[in-house]
Amino acid sequence: MNDVQVTRLAALAHGDDPLEALRAAAELQREAARLEAVQVRRARVQGRTWAEIAEALGVSKQAVHKKYGGSGLFRAKD
């Protein structure tokens, strides 16, 4: 998803039609989750620890490891 699409969805999420706003908000949540997963994978490939990633996300190390630690794609050191 590109910046224009994100901007459009953000505008729709603040719009007057609640159902359209909910659809846009749901799509933004899916995109945010996708982006988070991509960046966690990139961080792990670069050798970042679960503690560093957790701090960046504002969650516990256990929470981020539980969410992403089961996949071999997210494994690096620690």
N, C-alpha and C positions, 0 to 999 in steps of 0.2 A: 504494500500500500504506500502510495507516495504522499508528500506533504499536502498537496491540493485535496486529495481524498480525505485525509485526516481533518483538515480545516473544514471541509464541507460537512463531515460527520459531526464535528464539534458544534458547528452552527445549528445543525438539525437537532442535536441533543438539547439545545437551549430554546428550541422553537415552541410555538404555541400548540401544536398538535401533540398531545401526550403519547400517543401510540407511535408516531413517527420518531419522537424524541427517544422513546424507549428502544426502538429498533436501532437507532443511531448509537445510543449509549452501549447497547449490547455489542454492536460491531466494534466500537472503540475498545471495549473490554477484551474482546478476542484478539484484536491487534496488539494491545498492550501485553497480553499474555504471550503472544508469539514473539514480540520483541524482547521480552524479559528472557524467554528461553534461549533465544539466539545469543543474547549478551552473556548469559550464564555460561553457555557453551564456549563462547570466545574467551571469557575470563579463565575458565578451566584449562583450555588449550594453551593459554599464555602462562599457566602455572599459578594462577591466583588460588588462594586457599578458600575453603568453605567459609571460614570466619570473615575473610575480607569481603566475600560476596554477600554474606549475611548482613554485614555492617552497611554496605552500600544499599541494600534493599530495606534496611530498617527492621529486620527480623532476626530471630535467633539462628545460630549455626545449625541447630537441630532441625528447625523448620525448613531451611533452604536445602539441607542435605536430604531430608525426607522427600521433599518435592522433586529434586533433581538428581539425587545421588544414586538411584537405582539403575540409571542408564550408563552404559560404558562410554557413551559420547561425552559425558560430563566428568569423567574421571581423569585426574592428572595426579598431582601429589596430594598427600594427606588424606 
